Amino acid sequence: MGDSGEGLVDSEARIQERMEQLQAERELGKKPKLGNPQQMRKLESLKLARIEMDRQLQGTTNPNRRNQIQAALTDIDRQLRELQTQS
């Protein structure tokens, strides 16, 4: 009886290992494939800047500051589009 229990544990371990392998393959597929590391850094930097500007926009009530942030978001979006079309 001890042998059948070991087989079940081995099977579960193999299933878990395969699930982790599939997850890793999915994550690799999601990453942008830029050949230039400098472009990749700029892309990541712009994405982070956009997240930060969006966060600031949500917390700002001053209309002038909201306009400034909207302009910054528009510029960031433009730069992201340009960078993505270059790759």
C-alpha positions in Angstrom: 0.0 0.0 0.0 2.9 2.3 0.6 4.0 2.1 -3.0 0.6 3.3 -4.4 0.7 6.3 -2.2 4.2 7.3 -3.4 3.0 7.0 -7.0 0.2 9.4 -6.3 2.6 11.9 -4.7 5.0 11.6 -7.6 2.1 12.2 -10.1 0.9 15.3 -8.2 4.5 16.6 -8.1 4.8 16.1 -11.9 1.5 17.8 -12.5 2.5 20.8 -10.4 5.8 21.0 -12.1 4.2 21.0 -15.5 1.7 23.7 -14.5 4.6 25.9 -13.3 6.4 25.3 -16.6 3.3 26.3 -18.6 2.9 29.4 -16.5 6.5 30.4 -17.2 6.0 29.9 -20.9 2.9 32.1 -20.9 4.8 34.8 -19.1 7.6 34.7 -21.6 5.1 35.1 -24.4 3.6 38.2 -22.9 6.9 40.1 -22.7 7.5 42.5 -25.6 10.2 41.3 -27.9 12.4 44.3 -28.4 15.9 43.7 -29.7 17.3 46.9 -28.3 17.7 46.9 -24.5 17.7 50.7 -24.5 14.3 50.7 -26.1 13.0 48.1 -23.6 14.2 50.3 -20.7 12.5 53.3 -22.2 9.3 51.4 -22.8 9.2 50.2 -19.2 10.0 53.7 -17.9 7.2 55.2 -20.0 4.7 52.6 -18.7 5.7 53.3 -15.1 5.4 57.1 -15.7 2.0 56.6 -17.2 0.9 54.6 -14.1 2.2 57.3 -11.8 0.5 60.1 -13.8 -2.8 58.3 -13.8 -2.5 57.8 -10.0 -1.8 61.6 -9.6 -4.8 62.4 -11.8 -7.1 60.3 -9.6 -6.0 62.2 -6.5 -6.0 65.8 -7.9 -8.9 68.1 -7.7 -7.2 71.3 -9.0 -8.4 71.9 -12.6 -5.0 73.4 -13.7 -3.1 70.5 -12.3 -5.5 68.1 -13.9 -4.9 69.8 -17.3 -1.2 69.5 -16.8 -1.4 65.8 -15.9 -3.7 65.1 -18.9 -1.2 66.8 -21.2 1.6 64.6 -19.7 -0.5 61.5 -20.2 -1.2 62.5 -23.8 2.6 62.9 -24.4 3.4 59.6 -22.7 0.8 57.8 -24.8 2.3 59.4 -28.0 5.8 58.3 -27.0 4.6 54.8 -26.2 3.0 54.5 -29.7 6.1 55.8 -31.4 8.3 53.4 -29.5 6.0 50.4 -30.2 5.9 51.2 -33.9 9.7 51.3 -34.1 10.1 47.7 -32.9 
